[in-house]
Amino acid sequence: MMLLLMKYALCVHLIYSDIVQRSREELKAIREPNPGLKPTLAIIQVIEEILRLNADSRVHGIFLHLPQSFLSKSVCNAIKPQKDVDGLNIQHFLFCNSPLDAPLVGKMAVLLGLEGPLKATLQFLLQNNGMMVQTHQWSSKHLDTWSSGQFLGVVWYFQQQRAMLLCFSRDIGINHMRHTLIVFLSFFLSFFLSFFQIMDSDVVVFLETVFVAAVVICQHVVRSSRRWIQEQQYQPWRLRPLKLQSLSPVPSDIEISRAQTPKPISQLAQEIGLLPEELEAYGNTKAKVHLSLLNRLQHQPNGKYVLVAGITPTPLGEGKSTVTIGLVQALSAHLKLNSFACLRQPSQGPTFGVKGGAAGGGYAQVIPMEEFNLHLTGDIHAITAANNLVAAAIDARILHEATQSDRALYSRLVPSVNGVRCFSPIQMARLQHLGINKSDPSGLTPEEVRAFVRLDLDPEKVTWQRVVDTNDRFLRKITVGQANTEKGHARQTQFDIAVASEIMAILALTDGLADMRARLGLMVVGSSRNGQSITADDLGVTGALAVLMKDAIKPTLMQTLEGTPVFVHAGPFANIAHGNSSVLADKLALKLVGEEGYVVTEAGFGADIGMEKFFNIKCRTSGLRPDVVVLVATVRALKMHGGGPNVTAGVPLPKEYINENLQLVADGCSNLKKQIQIAHLFGVSVVVALNVFKTDTQAEIDMVCRIAEASGASAAVQCHHWSRGGRGSVELAHAVKKVASQKNHFQFLYNLQVRPEKIRTIAQKVYGADDIELSPEAQAKIDHYNQQGFGALPICMAKTHLSLSHMPEKKGVPTGFILPIRDIRASIGAGFIYPLVGTMSTMPGLPTRPCFYDIDLDPVTEEIKGLF
């Protein structure tokens, strides 16, 4: 008896050592390409922890160390199947945690000693997955039978009412047969001890738990890690487009949007390879996407990068958003190529002002269009709150420094809590910036205390403005601090539109939370009386800003009318900001579409401002390089540039824009030719997309396409996405696919080290100006920024979008003008210098008849009326 036990123990030890060694080798193989992976088994005793650990990507296995009475069906099923290493979820354990991960179809399984519901359940599960099943009462005479099959599966019965399936194949190798041997020895010993009536349940439990269960569980943790790694890899898309039935005449945008039922956003996310934990739903039709996706797919090659820009537009806009959406609908739903649209979030200013929303139009829209155009997930509100927190901190600091002594300020800035004073982390950063290497608040000298508490902001040199997301001309110049409580510390300031905030620019250019926080801290809010720059870090507000922006940094996932994915992130207004969707949205999309996919991102207004800023600012920051530019044109805009009458929003189009006029079109193509040339300055090929309206004639359409190709465009195609959806942009999709596959020679327009010449280079090469004229104030700002070390930053021109020049009334291709630079601002956190051209305002005003006259809400159905 003792000899038998010793032989059994030796055999178990050898098998245990073999499994451990192979698990180590397997773990080593997994970790070589994934050095950061640490397979982790969580042994928990609190039921409430199960769901938390399910969502914890650092935990790869869950083992429940609970009394048997606690292991209810609901508790066992609560474990995420991929982490169930103990086999509590029988179905998952059978087919996902078998030690060899072998295929089950056509193999033999033997059920030993099982009766009742458990036997029936296991037999059904095995047979349903293609296995042959034998059931037996336990008997040693079956040992030869069990070991003679081509494939052997053995299920044995644990004392704790659990079952486990082990699968072995003779053609896999002798090492794997040792798994079978340990099972046979366990059965044999149990039978032997029972035969001599010395059966001890503690011995059986010990053998099952220590020599089988523990080893198998450890092995399953490693294999769960391997499955986790596989889940992290890029997943091919399983996109199911939505059918689109276009009507004629085309209904209103909102009617089209409501006629289409969008997919649940979780379904769309699954179709494009997002993991559930990477999605943060905002209702059923939109969701934030976590930035962890970038780490998960960091080794995945990027897809093709397509930029949509436009010619100089009319006040009505020429349809860049509709072209962007129509193109991705054509690529994904009709050519079956993965594609993503990256759009900017619309501002409430134009939505209620003159232009309307930015969800596209007709049968090329983002849906639901009401949600897209109104609030969305609150990013602009977060920017407004963060921006105005900085403004409030500035004026409060000026007041408190002017009305308190150094010691009183110090006592309030470093308060005593329970008799102890200590610096906050951001105050420590300010001390280090001042060269004070002390951490004990009581150790500062009076001079150091004064330097610490006195920012000494000059009220006349505060450059930070308040913002609001409404067109409000009466906020262009205001006076603050007129209440008696402000003790006479009034000053003049102004409001900008919210999307012109530097915080919006930071959101659009950042590559992650740490980078965003650092950029927020670098924002210059003004200068001290001795000329030193004062930053958000100096104000101590940076951490609070990061908290306000922590959700806004995640792009919002939505869908087009045909169920293709869209990222909505960052803001508009390329005339007074850089007007591009975010770097993060583009990078996430480029990973998701895969190497053969396409990301179509939109730049604001004409190529002279939106595209130029995309190349010189966004591409420098992101490191991304475009494969092709899609340049949007319309016959009506070309007629305007050819000498047609003014176009005014809300006023019927003059007859010149309704009737055929080939001469106006031919003359206006000068602007199209100039915009093609601007793209070629950066070495990028151009496809012209002619956005066709029902008033356009075929002769006009053919003329534009012919002139565009003669002017250097690689292709020029007519687009009917507005009336037909993706089907109307298939020709454009084919052209983009062809041109994007060709090599281009991208280059920046200017060298960052050439300081004043950067503005002149843009004015002359892009706008066509003879020269620039710097106001004394602008020249002083340039000198000041150069002294502070900001001279090597790119340029973000604030210029009208209605003309290549600074004069909105000058259409076509103006020449012979001097570009006036009246002021220059610095967006240090965003990383660019911000010249103001001519009379350009950073706060739009409302027209005589704003869009809000037509917008209303049905109080019964809660439906929005008149949005478009």
PyMOL commands that set and color helices and strands:
alter all, ss='L'
color gray80, all
select helices_A, chain A and resi 2-31+49-54+68-70+73-78+81-83+90-96+116-128+140-146+170-172+174-195+201-232+253-259+265-271+276-278+292-296+320-334+348-352+369-373+379-403+406-413+425-433+441-443+446-453+473-475+484-486+498-500+502-509+513-522+536-539+542-549+583-593+607-622+635-641+655-657+662-681+698-710+721-740+757-767+776-787+851-854
alter helices_A, ss='H'
color red, helices_A
select strands_A, chain A and resi 41-44+61-64+108-112+132-136+151-157+163-169+279-281+287-289+304-310+339-343+360-361+364-367+416-417+420-421+457-462+466-468+478-480+491-493+495-497+524-528+533-535+556-560+565-568+598-602+628-633+686-691+715-719+771-774+818-827+832-837+856-857+864-865
alter strands_A, ss='S'
color yellow, strands_A
deselect
rebuild
show_as cartoon
